[in-house]
Amino acid sequence: MNGRGKLILMAVIGILVAAAIIGVISFLPIPPGGPSTVTSRITSTSTTVSTTVYTSTKISSSTAPHGTLATQIADLLSLPSGVTRVYVQYSDIEVHTSIAGSSIWVTAAPEEDVDLEALSNDGVTVGVASIPSGTYDAARFTINSAIVTFEGKNITAILPETSISVPIASSGIDLLPNATSGLLFDIAPSIIPTPSANGTQIELLPYAEALAIPSSVPPTQYARIGSVIPLASQPWFTSTQVNLADKLTVLAALVTNNALLLVVKNTGNASVTINGLSLLVPSASSSSLETQTIVTTVTTVTTITTVLQNSSAKAPAHDSSKDVKSYKALANAPQSTASLSGYQTVASFLVLSDGEVVQPSISVNAQELGLVLSPGQNASLTFIGKIQTLNSLSEPYSTLQIVPGAQYLIEVQGPFAQAEDLNVSAVAPFY
């Protein structure tokens, strides 16, 4: 037989072998029992490309003992200046475990939409699922879309990054057979107003932490959909919050229209994280800043609110009777151009993990954010270059200017913390 004939014969044999393998697989028996669907993560690689594919794996309920996991979401949200609502649509919340040596992601709560401001510092149960017992060490979900109400206007947020995957603190959750455990997913997106050709746009970077609800909290307090845990009264939760006002000291500050400098020192006994800075100015309807400050509990964008003469610097109290019940309704709700906070954002900055200070960009993701300062450590947070500023909220709505001699407020931002701020006078540019 010549070479061409051999090649044809080998091809035919290969096709027959493949068909035989497919036939055998098609007739493999399916394990008995009602299966429960979980998600496994399978990673395939080649010499040049790495691809992640998510598939479903069937785990027979007869071979995997089950327990009940109740999932709560929360947000101790202190809103950035001018922001009054943060409404998000998120995917299924999943938790991670290992079963028979396989890495498995299991659905713990269904997809939902929620107004984070309406959570009002509470943990609210959004999912109760019967899932295989075991140790769960991580949780994840995706923010599909978001609308932010900024200075009375409903703005569809830009999402440079959408996925959140975090470890469950304190060694995870040990879910025992026929028992109930709880997961608290504290959602805390960074909300960043930035200039755009049409005025102001909002960037939203997802951020969260996952905590096991301790056994000291009876499951009767969280094991039903809609159950509420007041988090401010829970020591196991409040101990995870950081008070920057007690730990972070501002040594020096300088602002011009082409530079910002902030020198800080961690004077506490634990590490602190700084992930952003904002430059604020009193709105046109407000008087000059006083020196008195009020510390407000915050999560993603930590804020020290400065009292304004003849005007409250705090956003209006939440009125539950006026809650917008649907994502679509929020997008179509009436809008106002009035400043709601007494002062407005002039410019926003992000602090990266290496200490670099940048203005917001879609090229920055949540994993790059957050400079960690150890006890006793100093940091010089410096931005050099033309500062991109927002538009004024008052007529003629022109671009805000950083004016030498004018008074500004620098707002230090860090996740799950209280912050310290500083009043500063702008100086003439260096060049």
Helices and strands as residue ranges (DSSP letters): H 3-26, E 35-45, E 50-60, E 66-74, E 83-90, E 93-99, E 102-109, E 112-115, G 116-119, E 122-132, E 134-136, E 138-150, E 153-156, E 163-167, E 173-175, E 180-187, E 190-196, E 199-205, E 208-213, G 219-221, E 228-230, G 231-233, H 235-238, E 242-243, H 244-247, E 248-256, E 259-266, E 272-274, E 276-282, E 289-295, E 304-308, G 320-322, H 327-331, E 343-351, E 357-358, G 366-368, E 371-373, E 378-384, E 407-413, E 417-418, E 421-425
